Amino acid sequence: MLRRKWPGKHKKQRRHNRKHKKLHQQNSYPEAEISGPQVFYYGSSEMSKKLAEAIQAQLIVDLQPPKEREIKTGNDLYILKNSQCPGVIVECGFLSNPTECENLQNPQYQQAVAAAIARAICKL
């Protein structure tokens, strides 16, 4: 039997994984200068909003992007609208921005993004 090893705060992290849904994706935009990670949440869910605020704030602190984006409602996004538990969508950056596109392919940057998201969740 294989056992998955959980990094960090084992029990607390597993509890959070069951309580929240999160989806990571990259964004694209016609203008190459648009940049920065951004978190979306379902507008009528107060817990989703708190989760989005925590993740967005931690991404700004840890990654120090040139553009500090704000959280946005994603009421028309299927996965948020139809979720049975609090959840967010984390757009880690814009593929249309050459610098961010390069960063998003860098394993160290990917780890920094993942760590920032995990830190934010554990703080809730």
Residue pairs with C-beta under 8 A, 6 or more apart in sequence:
6 13
6 14
7 13
8 118
8 122
9 122
12 122
13 118
13 121
13 122
16 121
16 122
16 124
19 85
19 86
20 51
20 85
20 86
20 87
20 88
20 121
21 79
21 83
21 85
21 86
21 87
21 88
22 51
22 55
22 87
22 88
22 89
22 90
22 117
22 121
23 79
23 87
23 88
23 89
23 90
24 89
24 90
24 92
24 113
24 117
25 89
25 90
25 91
25 92
26 91
26 92
26 93
26 94
26 95
26 104
27 38
27 91
27 93
27 94
27 95
27 96
28 94
28 95
28 96
29 94
29 96
29 97
30 96
31 96
32 96
32 97
32 98
33 97
34 67
34 94
34 96
34 97
35 65
35 66
35 67
35 93
35 94
35 97
35 99
35 100
36 65
36 66
36 67
36 68
36 69
36 93
36 94
36 100
37 56
37 59
37 63
37 65
37 69
37 90
37 91
37 92
37 93
37 113
38 56
38 69
38 70
38 71
38 72
38 90
38 91
39 52
39 55
39 56
39 59
39 71
39 72
39 88
39 89
39 90
39 91
40 52
40 71
40 72
40 73
40 74
40 77
40 80
40 88
40 89
40 91
41 48
41 49
41 51
41 52
41 71
41 72
41 73
41 74
41 80
41 87
41 88
41 89
42 48
42 73
42 74
42 75
42 77
42 80
42 81
42 83
42 87
43 49
43 73
43 75
44 75
45 86
45 87
47 86
48 80
48 86
48 87
48 88
49 71
50 124
51 86
51 87
51 88
51 120
51 121
51 124
52 71
52 88
53 71
54 120
54 121
54 123
54 124
55 88
55 90
55 116
55 117
55 120
55 121
56 69
56 70
56 71
57 120
58 116
58 117
58 119
58 120
58 123
59 65
59 90
59 113
59 116
59 117
59 120
60 68
61 116
62 112
62 115
62 116
62 119
63 112
63 113
63 116
74 80
74 89
75 81
77 89
79 87
79 89
80 87
80 88
80 89
90 117
92 104
92 113
93 100
93 101
93 103
93 104
94 100
94 101
95 101
95 104
103 109
104 110
